């Protein structure tokens, strides 16, 4: 009987970091928990980063995932400062996983969307509906950060299953 893998998906953000934890066994994912970690301190980047790090570390400590999947950093040429600030958030999130001894895998937003919807440029609402359908949820995950985190975890699970089939 295959072992269940617990996957933590993270949608990094400075104000809201979405997380979704899936138990993946027998090819059927089940939601263990999903929510957000908030960087509440206004005006202090250092304090917000600490809050994000502590929040993600608490999720890891309480739910004990075996792997973390996180969205890759992307930059829009009109907003390079946003990408730099997001790099800080991703850094403290990856640090939390690394300190806990959890492997971290990175996926691009277009790869995640393409795997779930068939469209690498799918809008947030389409991703939310895809997550609701794939995980048989009664309601659309809200806020969208939670849906994105679950999408990242699903992406890893699907790719993990595909690579194990290719090896076998």
N, C-alpha and C positions, 0 to 999 in steps of 0.2 A: 504494500500500500504506500503510495507516494506521500512524502512528508509535506505538511502545510508550510508555506512560506508567508511570513508577515512582511508586507511591503508598506513603507511610509513614503507617500508622495507629498512633495512640498512645492507650493507656488509661492516663491519668495516675494516679499514686499516690505517696505519700510514702515508703512502704517498698518497694513493687514497682510499677514502671512497665512495662507491657507494650508491646511494639512488634511490628508486622508489616509487612513490605515486600512489596508485590505488583507484579509486572510485568503491565500491562494492555495487551494488544494484540489486535486482531480480536475484541473482546468476551469473550475468554477469559482470566481472571486466573490467574496462576501465582505461587506463593510463591517469593520470592527468599531471604528470611530472616525469622525470627521469634524473639523471645526476650524477656528482661526486663533492665531496668536497676534495680539495687537501691540504695536510699539506706541505707547500712550504719551510719552514725554514729548511735549511740543517744544521745538526750538533747540533741543539737545540731541544731536545725532548720536553721541556716545551713549546716552541713557537709553535711547530707543534701541540701539544695537544690543545693549545689555539685556533689555526686556525681551527682545526677539530670541537671543541666545538662550536665556533662562527658560522661556516658554517652550522652545523646541526641545531643550534638554529635558524638561519635565515630561513632555509627550513621549520622548524616547525612553525615559526611565520607567514610566508607568505602563507603556504598551509593548515595550521590548521588540521592536521590529528587527528583522534579520538583514534588511537592506533599505537604503534611502534612495529614492529617485527624485531628482530635482530638475526644474526647468533651467536650461542654459541661459546665460546672459545674452541678450541681443541689444543692439544699439541702433537707434534711429538717428540718421545723420543730423537731423534738426535738433535733437535733444541729447547731446553727449553727456551732459551733467547727470541726467537721469540714469544713464547706464553706469556711470561711476558710482553713484549713490547705491544703486541696486547691487553692485559688486560688493559693497560693504555688507549688505544684508545677506547675500549668498555666502560670503566668507564666514560670518558668525554661525550660520546654519550648518555649513559643511564642517566647521570646527566642532559643533555640538555632536555631530554624528561620528566624526573621527575620534574625539575623546571617548566616546562610548564604544569604539571598536566596530562600528557599522560601516560596511562598504557603501560608497556613494557613486551612483551612476547619473550621468547628465544627458538630457534629451532636449532637442530644440522644440520650440513651440510649433513649428510647421510639421515636424515629424509626429508629434503627439496628436495634433489635429487630423493629420492625414490618416493615421492608424485608426482613430475613433470615428471619423466622419467621412473619410475618403477625400476630404478637401483640406489641404494644408493652410488655407486662409479662412477657415470656417469662423463665423462670428461666435461670440460668447454664448448666445442663446442656443445655437445649434450644438455646441459642446455640452451645454447643460442638459439638453434633451437627450443627447447620445448617452451621457452618464446615467440619466434616469432610466433609460431603456436597458443599457448593458447591465446595470446593477439591480434592476427590477425594483426601483425606489418608488414609493407612493407619490412623492413630490419632487419637483426639480430642486437640486441642491442650490442653496442660496446662503451666503452671497456667492457670486461667481468664482471667488477665490477658492472656495471649497470644491466646487465642480472641477476647477482646473487642477487642484491637488489630486483629486480622485482620478482625473484623466491621466495624470503623470504616472500614478501608481498602476493604473490599468495598462498603460503603454508598456511599462516595464514588464508586467506580468505576461502580456501577449508576446513581447519580444523574447522573454525568457523561455516561454513554452515553444516558440518557433525554433529557437537555437537548440533546445534539447531534442526536438524532433530531427533536426538536421544532423546532430551528433549520433543519434541512435539509429 
